[in-house]
């Protein structure tokens, strides 16, 4: 039969989404629904002294108002439970009477209509005692700083260190040393579907929550924890999901939905509860990409050997942990780049502030760390008067090379091959004198204010959370029929957040069983049927899910061949073990596998207006094996454009803890007019030894080099280094000395 793996089959959800029949969370309607609104704190740091809900409760059409005293177990969090479900007096947890960012929740208002709930929300009177603010992580991280969580002894959320060799010895060997202070900014997820959902109590007395998420089992656990319910009393369902990018890994509306339905039920009010956040509520109410502050010093010999790298990295965690520990873990590894450097010193940490919590966003710390590393390599190349590709090829990791954590890349190390291919695609040649750009883009001589430049960057991205976490995924495959396979059912809990996960899972089931794709059915968008299949994040789902499906499918096929009808098999995939950072040296085997990516940006800077237009964007990626090539191209182009927006225009502004860009009219994201004139996506396939059919994740690797290669291109065009972004016209003109 024709191979299924490697074919660009249409997305199984495409038709329903195109014609509008796909049911997203906000589309769900049930009889006799109650509608909920959340009263946000809308102040960054304060103690809630009192809440008067009487006027709201007396309003016709209002069903109930709930506050902190109504929360069974008033805490939650993906990594640690450091956030109150509702802030205010009467909580069962200490210090849950205070708000720490503008999006903290104060009360839930339930009414017969959304309009009534919104009007009633305005009638609630809250007395606050404002507290001092800390909005700069550099201040928060200082010893003796005011504690934002008084039950903790520090504002430092997480810290790591790497010590490889002796950096002072390394710098003594260096002929050239470059130093820089670099910053990376917030980024809003800006997914099309705002946070929304429906909850009700089913006939078995279970709390059912239907809302978009990225990890069924974890959502079930957090809801159960905050409602003081056993896990089996909570049922989570994922409707269609309109984008996530990490933003749905942390809880948004799920707990308050479940709590509202449960409390109404206890009062004898048996009504489903629905909520849909506005775009403004979405922007102030959920996490953002972590801003990072870097102090970096890198040194190299005149021959181009990088001998030392010293990096201090500080992230703004915002008000609560969210996934900060995982993000900082990734960034710590990435700040030394994909290079073999004998002497490395890294100190990384994150600190609480009164800003919006920082969370998982596509790339998960790697884009921030990668920006620092690639900026420093490009600055070294300039200082050495050496071609930036030549410098990279002199230092790039090869198979068996040791990373900063003193172990080699797991899986396979092909960053050298990817970098070489990308350079060739962009016009570099490896001559006797070394790598040289022989076909540089030409500026328009008739328009001298338009400056043309080209920039190069590369990087790697881990597959999975790892750092000691036992990566795993479960699946079940059923083969039905008599003498021939008539139907194959694959069970898996993967959230398809728009990237096509369900399609490639079905491809994997068809391949493993040996049937045609049209005989496969997917089941698993809920905790009853999907099992614990892990999170759709960290570039892990293709690697983990398809290994699980492959295992279950092959076992089911063995039973089928042994005449068992139906043939049903389960399989739990356990990935190779990894280890956490050693607390003193950082030595570890951090990840299961890595994807590798190199990019070139060829752009034009208008020195009169400050606008930047990208003419050509080349992205070269090794993902092991392309399960569905068309989806891979979509992922690479979409992820690159997302980072182009991050680098050029997405300017998320905080001022004293208040969000100034809380609408898509003030927080700008790319449109069709901002897409590069030419997008070239090159897929390289070096099979991963542990990947299913050689595959590994593709969803994030392209996010790592984009910002640095754009900034390098702007420098090539103008001669100016920009150590922070987004490169808005105003920032560009200021850097050029025009304003």
Long-range contacts (C-beta under 8 A, 24 or more apart in sequence): 1-514, 1-515, 1-516, 3-511, 4-507, 4-508, 4-510, 4-511, 4-516, 4-517, 5-507, 5-508, 5-511, 5-625, 5-627, 5-693, 6-625, 6-626, 6-627, 6-628, 6-629, 7-507, 7-628, 7-629, 8-628, 8-629, 8-630, 8-631, 9-503, 9-507, 9-517, 9-628, 10-503, 11-500, 11-503, 11-631, 12-502, 12-503, 12-506, 12-522, 13-240, 13-496, 13-502, 13-503, 16-240, 17-240, 22-240, 23-239, 23-240, 24-193, 24-196, 24-212, 24-239, 24-240, 24-241, 24-242, 25-193, 25-195, 25-196, 25-197, 25-198, 25-210, 25-211, 25-212, 25-239, 25-276, 26-193, 26-194, 26-196, 26-276, 27-239, 28-197, 28-198, 28-210, 28-239, 28-274, 29-274, 30-198, 30-200, 30-272, 30-274, 31-272, 32-271, 32-272, 33-198, 33-271, 33-272, 33-273, 33-274, 34-63, 34-110, 34-111, 34-112, 34-260, 34-264, 34-269, 34-271, 34-272, 34-273, 34-274, 35-110, 35-111, 35-112, 35-113, 35-114, 35-116, 35-117, 35-273, 35-274, 35-275, 36-108, 36-109, 36-110, 36-117, 36-256, 36-257, 36-260, 36-273, 36-274, 36-275, 37-108, 37-109, 37-111, 37-114, 37-117, 37-118, 37-120, 37-121, 37-275, 38-105, 38-107, 38-108, 38-109, 38-256, 38-275, 38-277, 38-281, 38-285, 39-105, 39-106, 39-107, 39-108, 39-109, 39-121, 39-124, 39-126, 40-102, 40-103, 40-104, 40-105, 40-106, 40-281, 40-284, 40-285, 41-87, 41-99, 41-101, 41-102, 41-103, 41-104, 41-105, 41-106, 42-102, 42-284, 43-99, 43-102, 43-128, 43-130, 43-657, 44-99, 44-100, 44-101, 44-102, 44-133, 44-135, 44-354, 44-355, 44-656, 44-657, 44-658, 45-98, 45-99, 45-100, 45-101, 45-130, 45-131, 45-132, 45-133, 45-134, 45-148, 45-354, 45-657, 46-98, 46-99, 46-128, 46-129, 46-130, 46-131, 47-97, 47-98, 47-128, 47-129, 47-131, 48-87, 48-88, 48-89, 48-97, 48-98, 48-99, 48-106, 48-126, 48-127, 48-128, 49-89, 49-127, 49-128, 49-129, 50-89, 50-126, 50-127, 51-88, 51-89, 51-106, 51-107, 51-124, 51-125, 51-126, 51-127, 52-124, 52-125, 52-126, 53-107, 53-124, 55-123, 55-124, 55-125, 56-109, 56-120, 56-121, 56-123, 56-124, 57-120, 59-111, 59-116, 59-119, 59-120, 59-123, 60-116, 61-111, 61-112, 61-113, 61-116, 61-120, 62-109, 62-110, 62-111, 62-116, 62-117, 62-120, 63-110, 63-111, 63-112, 63-264, 63-269, 63-271, 64-110, 64-260, 64-263, 64-264, 64-267, 64-269, 65-107, 65-108, 65-109, 65-110, 65-120, 65-124, 66-107, 66-108, 66-110, 66-259, 66-260, 66-263, 67-106, 67-107, 67-108, 68-96, 68-97, 70-259, 70-263, 71-226, 71-259, 72-226, 72-227, 72-228, 72-229, 72-259, 73-225, 73-226, 73-227, 73-228, 74-226, 75-225, 75-226, 76-222, 76-225, 76-226, 76-251, 76-255, 77-222, 77-320, 77-321, 77-322, 78-218, 78-222, 78-249, 78-250, 78-251, 78-321, 78-322, 78-323, 79-321, 79-322, 79-323, 79-324, 79-325, 79-326, 80-321, 81-225, 82-149, 82-320, 82-321, 83-319, 83-320, 83-321, 83-357, 85-226, 85-255, 85-256, 85-259, 86-256, 88-126, 94-151, 95-149, 95-150, 95-151, 98-131, 99-128, 100-148, 100-149, 100-319, 100-320, 100-352, 100-354, 101-318, 101-319, 101-320, 101-354, 101-355, 101-356, 101-357, 101-657, 102-284, 102-356, 102-657, 102-658, 102-659, 103-284, 103-285, 103-286, 103-356, 104-319, 105-256, 108-256, 108-259, 108-260, 110-260, 110-264, 110-273, 114-276, 133-354, 133-656, 133-657, 134-352, 134-353, 134-354, 135-353, 135-354, 135-355, 135-654, 135-656, 135-657, 136-353, 137-291, 137-293, 137-314, 137-315, 137-316, 137-317, 137-350, 137-351, 137-353, 138-293, 138-314, 140-351, 140-352, 140-353, 141-314, 141-349, 141-351, 148-319, 148-352, 148-353, 148-354, 149-352, 155-351, 155-352, 155-353, 156-349, 156-350, 156-351, 157-317, 157-321, 157-324, 157-325, 157-328, 157-349, 157-350, 157-351, 157-352, 158-324, 158-325, 158-328, 158-329, 158-349, 158-350, 159-328, 159-347, 159-348, 159-349, 159-350, 160-328, 160-329, 160-332, 160-346, 160-347, 160-348, 160-349, 160-581, 160-586, 161-346, 161-347, 161-348, 161-581, 161-583, 161-584, 161-585, 161-586, 162-332, 162-336, 162-344, 162-345, 162-346, 162-404, 162-405, 162-581, 162-585, 162-586, 163-344, 163-345, 163-584, 163-585, 163-586, 164-341, 164-342, 164-343, 164-344, 164-345, 164-402, 164-404, 164-405, 164-406, 164-585, 164-586, 165-308, 165-342, 165-343, 165-344, 166-343, 167-308, 167-309, 167-310, 167-343, 167-344, 167-345, 169-308, 169-343, 170-299, 170-307, 170-308, 170-341, 170-342, 170-343, 171-297, 171-299, 171-307, 171-308, 171-310, 171-343, 173-299, 173-301, 173-307, 173-308, 174-299, 174-300, 174-301, 174-307, 174-308, 175-300, 175-301, 175-302, 176-299, 176-300, 176-301, 176-302, 176-380, 176-383, 176-384, 177-297, 177-298, 177-299, 178-297, 178-298, 178-299, 178-376, 178-379, 178-380, 178-383, 179-295, 179-296, 179-297, 180-294, 180-295, 180-296, 180-375, 180-376, 180-379, 180-721, 180-723, 181-293, 181-294, 181-295, 181-296, 181-723, 182-293, 182-294, 182-296, 182-371, 182-372, 182-375, 182-723, 182-724, 183-291, 183-292, 183-293, 183-294, 183-723, 183-724, 184-289, 184-291, 184-292, 184-294, 184-367, 184-368, 184-371, 184-372, 184-707, 184-724, 184-725, 185-289, 185-291, 185-646, 185-650, 185-651, 185-652, 185-724, 185-725, 185-726, 186-288, 186-289, 186-290, 186-291, 186-356, 186-358, 186-652, 186-654, 187-288, 187-289, 187-361, 187-646, 187-650, 187-652, 188-283, 188-288, 188-289, 188-650, 188-652, 188-667, 188-669, 189-243, 189-244, 189-245, 189-246, 189-247, 189-286, 189-288, 189-361, 190-650, 190-664, 190-667, 190-669, 191-242, 191-243, 191-244, 191-245, 191-247, 191-248, 192-242, 192-243, 193-241, 193-242, 193-243, 194-276, 194-277, 194-278, 194-279, 194-281, 194-282, 195-252, 195-253, 195-275, 195-276, 195-277, 195-281, 195-282, 195-285, 195-286, 196-253, 196-274, 196-275, 196-276, 196-277, 197-253, 197-254, 197-257, 197-274, 197-275, 198-257, 198-272, 198-273, 198-274, 199-257, 199-258, 199-260, 199-261, 199-272, 199-273, 200-261, 200-271, 200-272, 200-273, 201-261, 201-262, 201-265, 201-270, 202-235, 205-233, 206-232, 206-233, 206-234, 206-235, 207-233, 207-234, 207-235, 207-258, 207-261, 207-262, 208-235, 208-236, 208-237, 208-261, 209-234, 209-235, 209-236, 209-237, 209-254, 209-257, 209-258, 210-236, 210-237, 210-238, 210-239, 211-236, 211-238, 211-239, 211-252, 211-253, 211-254, 211-257, 212-238, 212-239, 212-240, 212-241, 212-242, 212-244, 212-248, 212-495, 212-497, 213-238, 213-241, 213-248, 213-249, 213-254, 213-495, 214-244, 214-246, 214-248, 214-249, 214-495, 214-497, 214-535, 214-536, 214-537, 215-249, 215-495, 215-534, 215-535, 215-536, 215-537, 216-493, 216-495, 216-525, 216-526, 216-527, 216-530, 216-532, 216-533, 217-493, 217-527, 217-532, 217-533, 217-534, 218-535, 219-251, 219-254, 220-527, 222-251, 222-254, 222-255, 223-251, 223-254, 223-255, 223-258, 226-255, 226-259, 227-255, 227-258, 227-259, 227-262, 229-262, 234-258, 234-527, 235-526, 235-527, 235-528, 236-526, 236-527, 237-525, 237-526, 237-527, 238-495, 238-525, 238-526, 239-525, 241-495, 241-496, 241-497, 241-498, 242-498, 243-497, 243-498, 244-495, 244-497, 244-498, 244-536, 244-537, 245-361, 245-362, 245-497, 245-642, 246-323, 246-359, 246-360, 246-361, 246-362, 246-364, 246-537, 247-286, 247-287, 247-359, 247-360, 247-361, 248-495, 248-497, 249-323, 249-359, 249-360, 249-535, 249-537, 250-286, 250-287, 250-322, 250-323, 250-357, 250-359, 250-360, 252-277, 252-285, 252-286, 253-277, 279-663, 279-664, 280-662, 280-663, 283-659, 283-661, 283-662, 283-663, 283-667, 284-356, 284-659, 284-662, 286-356, 286-359, 287-318, 287-322, 287-323, 287-356, 287-357, 287-358, 287-359, 287-360, 287-361, 288-318, 288-356, 288-357, 288-358, 288-359, 288-361, 288-652, 289-358, 289-359, 289-361, 289-363, 289-367, 289-368, 289-646, 290-315, 290-316, 290-317, 290-324, 290-327, 290-328, 290-331, 290-350, 290-358, 290-359, 290-361, 290-365, 290-368, 291-315, 291-316, 291-358, 292-316, 292-331, 292-368, 292-369, 292-372, 294-335, 294-372, 296-335, 296-372, 296-375, 296-376, 298-376, 298-377, 298-379, 298-380, 300-380, 300-384, 300-391, 302-384, 303-394, 304-384, 304-386, 304-390, 304-391, 304-394, 304-395, 305-394, 305-395, 306-339, 306-341, 306-377, 306-380, 306-391, 306-394, 306-395, 307-341, 307-342, 307-343, 308-341, 308-342, 308-343, 308-344, 309-335, 309-336, 309-337, 309-341, 309-343, 309-344, 309-345, 309-346, 309-373, 309-376, 309-404, 310-344, 310-345, 310-346, 311-335, 311-336, 311-345, 311-346, 311-347, 311-348, 311-372, 312-346, 312-347, 312-348, 313-346, 313-347, 313-348, 313-349, 313-368, 313-369, 313-372, 314-348, 314-349, 314-350, 314-351, 315-348, 315-349, 315-350, 315-351, 315-358, 315-368, 316-350, 316-351, 316-353, 316-355, 316-358, 317-350, 317-351, 317-352, 317-353, 317-357, 317-358, 318-352, 318-353, 318-355, 318-356, 318-357, 318-358, 319-352, 319-353, 319-354, 319-355, 319-356, 319-357, 320-352, 320-357, 321-357, 322-357, 322-358, 322-359, 322-360, 323-359, 323-360, 323-364, 324-350, 324-358, 325-350, 326-360, 326-364, 326-365, 326-465, 326-467, 326-538, 327-358, 327-360, 327-364, 327-365, 328-365, 329-365, 329-467, 329-581, 329-590, 330-364, 330-365, 330-366, 330-369, 330-462, 331-365, 331-366, 331-368, 331-369, 332-365, 332-369, 332-581, 332-586, 333-369, 333-403, 333-404, 333-405, 333-462, 333-590, 333-591, 334-365, 334-366, 334-368, 334-369, 334-370, 334-373, 334-459, 334-460, 334-704, 335-369, 335-372, 335-373, 336-373, 336-403, 336-404, 337-370, 337-373, 337-374, 337-376, 337-377, 337-459, 338-373, 338-396, 338-397, 338-415, 338-458, 338-459, 338-460, 338-596, 339-373, 339-377, 339-392, 339-395, 339-396, 339-397, 340-395, 340-396, 340-397, 340-398, 340-401, 340-402, 340-403, 341-395, 341-404, 344-404, 346-404, 346-586, 354-657, 355-654, 355-657, 356-654, 356-659, 360-537, 360-538, 362-639, 362-642, 362-699, 362-700, 362-703, 363-461, 363-643, 363-700, 363-703, 363-704, 364-537, 364-538, 364-700, 366-459, 366-460, 366-461, 366-462, 366-700, 366-703, 366-704, 367-643, 367-646, 367-703, 367-704, 367-706, 367-707, 370-457, 370-459, 370-704, 370-705, 370-707, 370-708, 371-707, 371-708, 371-711, 373-459, 373-708, 374-457, 374-458, 374-459, 374-705, 374-708, 374-709, 374-712, 375-708, 375-711, 375-712, 375-723, 378-455, 378-456, 378-457, 378-708, 378-712, 378-715, 379-721, 382-715, 386-434, 387-428, 387-434, 387-435, 387-436, 387-437, 388-456, 388-712, 389-419, 389-423, 389-428, 389-435, 389-437, 389-456, 390-434, 390-435, 390-436, 392-419, 392-456, 392-458, 393-419, 393-420, 393-430, 393-434, 393-435, 396-458, 404-586, 405-581, 405-586, 405-587, 405-588, 405-589, 405-590, 406-585, 406-586, 406-587, 407-587, 407-588, 407-589, 407-590, 409-460, 409-594, 410-576, 410-578, 410-589, 410-591, 410-592, 410-593, 410-594, 411-463, 411-592, 411-593, 411-594, 411-624, 411-688, 411-689, 411-690, 411-691, 411-696, 412-686, 412-687, 412-688, 412-689, 413-594, 414-596, 414-622, 414-684, 414-686, 415-458, 415-459, 415-460, 415-594, 415-596, 415-598, 415-622, 417-596, 417-622, 417-684, 417-686, 418-458, 418-596, 418-597, 418-598, 418-620, 418-621, 418-622, 418-684, 419-458, 419-598, 419-620, 421-598, 421-620, 421-682, 421-684, 422-456, 422-458, 422-598, 422-599, 422-600, 422-618, 422-619, 422-620, 422-682, 423-456, 423-598, 423-600, 425-600, 425-618, 425-620, 425-680, 425-682, 426-454, 426-456, 426-600, 426-602, 426-616, 426-618, 441-602, 441-615, 441-616, 443-604, 449-606, 449-607, 449-608, 450-604, 450-605, 450-606, 450-607, 451-604, 451-605, 451-607, 451-717, 451-718, 452-602, 452-603, 452-604, 452-615, 452-717, 453-602, 453-603, 453-604, 453-605, 453-712, 453-713, 453-714, 453-715, 453-716, 453-717, 453-718, 454-600, 454-601, 454-602, 454-603, 454-713, 454-716, 455-600, 455-601, 455-603, 455-708, 455-709, 455-710, 455-711, 455-712, 455-713, 455-714, 455-715, 455-716, 456-598, 456-599, 456-600, 456-709, 456-712, 457-598, 457-599, 457-705, 457-706, 457-708, 457-709, 457-712, 458-596, 458-597, 458-598, 458-599, 458-705, 459-596, 459-597, 459-598, 459-701, 459-704, 459-705, 460-594, 460-595, 460-596, 460-597, 460-701, 460-704, 461-539, 461-594, 461-595, 461-597, 461-697, 461-700, 461-701, 461-703, 461-704, 462-538, 462-539, 462-590, 462-591, 462-592, 462-593, 462-594, 463-538, 463-539, 463-540, 463-543, 463-591, 463-592, 463-593, 463-594, 463-595, 463-696, 463-697, 464-538, 464-539, 464-540, 464-543, 464-544, 464-575, 464-591, 464-592, 464-593, 464-697, 465-535, 465-538, 465-540, 466-578, 466-590, 466-591, 466-592, 467-578, 467-579, 467-580, 467-581, 467-588, 467-590, 467-591, 468-578, 468-579, 468-580, 468-588, 469-578, 470-574, 470-575, 470-577, 471-534, 471-540, 471-544, 471-574, 471-575, 471-578, 471-592, 472-532, 472-534, 472-544, 472-572, 472-573, 472-574, 472-575, 473-533, 473-534, 473-544, 473-545, 473-547, 473-548, 473-572, 473-573, 474-531, 474-532, 474-533, 474-548, 474-570, 474-571, 474-572, 474-573, 475-505, 475-531, 475-533, 475-545, 475-548, 475-549, 475-551, 475-552, 475-570, 475-571, 475-573, 476-531, 476-552, 476-568, 476-569, 476-570, 476-571, 477-509, 477-512, 477-513, 477-549, 477-552, 477-553, 477-555, 477-556, 477-568, 477-569, 478-556, 478-566, 478-567, 478-568, 479-513, 479-556, 479-557, 479-559, 479-560, 479-566, 479-567, 479-568, 480-565, 480-566, 481-565, 481-566, 482-565, 485-513, 485-514, 485-515, 485-519, 485-560, 486-519, 487-519, 487-521, 488-513, 488-515, 488-519, 488-520, 488-521, 488-553, 489-520, 489-521, 489-523, 490-520, 490-521, 490-522, 490-523, 490-524, 490-549, 490-552, 490-553, 491-523, 491-524, 491-529, 491-530, 491-531, 492-522, 492-524, 492-530, 492-531, 492-533, 492-545, 492-548, 492-549, 493-524, 493-527, 493-530, 493-531, 493-532, 493-533, 493-534, 494-524, 494-530, 494-533, 494-534, 494-536, 494-541, 494-545, 495-525, 495-535, 495-536, 496-536, 497-536, 499-536, 499-631, 499-635, 499-699, 500-628, 500-631, 500-634, 501-536, 501-541, 501-542, 501-545, 503-628, 503-631, 504-542, 504-545, 504-546, 504-627, 504-628, 504-631, 505-545, 505-546, 505-549, 507-627, 507-628, 508-545, 508-546, 508-549, 508-550, 508-553, 508-627, 508-692, 508-693, 509-549, 509-553, 511-550, 511-553, 511-693, 512-549, 512-550, 512-552, 512-553, 512-554, 512-557, 513-553, 513-556, 513-557, 513-560, 514-557, 538-697, 538-700, 539-595, 539-696, 539-697, 539-698, 539-699, 539-700, 539-701, 540-697, 541-697, 542-627, 542-692, 542-695, 542-696, 542-697, 542-698, 543-575, 543-592, 543-593, 543-688, 543-690, 543-691, 543-692, 543-695, 543-696, 543-697, 544-573, 544-575, 546-627, 546-691, 546-692, 546-693, 546-695, 547-573, 547-575, 547-690, 547-691, 547-692, 548-572, 548-573, 549-692, 550-692, 550-693, 575-690, 576-690, 592-690, 593-624, 593-688, 593-690, 593-691, 593-696, 593-697, 594-696, 595-621, 595-622, 595-623, 595-624, 595-696, 595-697, 595-698, 595-700, 595-701, 596-621, 596-622, 596-701, 597-621, 597-622, 597-701, 597-702, 597-704, 597-705, 598-705, 599-640, 599-702, 599-705, 599-706, 599-709, 600-709, 601-706, 601-709, 601-710, 601-712, 601-713, 602-713, 603-710, 603-713, 603-714, 603-717, 604-717, 605-714, 605-717, 605-718, 605-732, 607-718, 607-736, 607-738, 609-729, 609-733, 610-728, 610-729, 610-730, 610-731, 610-732, 610-733, 610-736, 610-738, 611-729, 611-732, 612-648, 612-710, 612-714, 612-727, 612-732, 613-677, 614-644, 614-676, 614-677, 614-710, 615-676, 615-677, 615-678, 616-676, 616-677, 616-678, 616-680, 617-644, 617-676, 617-678, 617-679, 617-680, 618-680, 618-682, 619-679, 619-680, 619-681, 619-682, 619-702, 620-682, 620-684, 621-681, 621-682, 621-683, 621-684, 621-698, 621-701, 621-702, 622-684, 622-685, 622-686, 623-683, 623-684, 623-685, 623-695, 623-696, 623-697, 623-698, 623-701, 624-685, 624-686, 624-687, 624-688, 624-691, 624-694, 624-695, 624-696, 625-685, 625-687, 625-688, 625-691, 625-693, 625-694, 625-695, 626-683, 626-685, 626-695, 626-698, 627-693, 627-695, 629-683, 632-681, 632-683, 632-698, 633-681, 633-683, 635-698, 635-699, 635-702, 636-681, 636-683, 636-698, 636-702, 637-679, 637-681, 639-699, 639-700, 639-702, 639-703, 640-679, 640-702, 640-703, 640-706, 641-670, 641-674, 641-675, 642-670, 642-703, 643-702, 643-703, 643-706, 643-707, 644-670, 644-674, 644-676, 644-706, 644-710, 645-669, 645-670, 645-674, 646-706, 646-707, 646-725, 646-726, 647-706, 647-707, 647-710, 647-711, 647-725, 647-726, 647-727, 648-674, 648-710, 648-725, 648-726, 648-727, 648-728, 649-674, 649-726, 649-728, 650-726, 651-726, 651-728
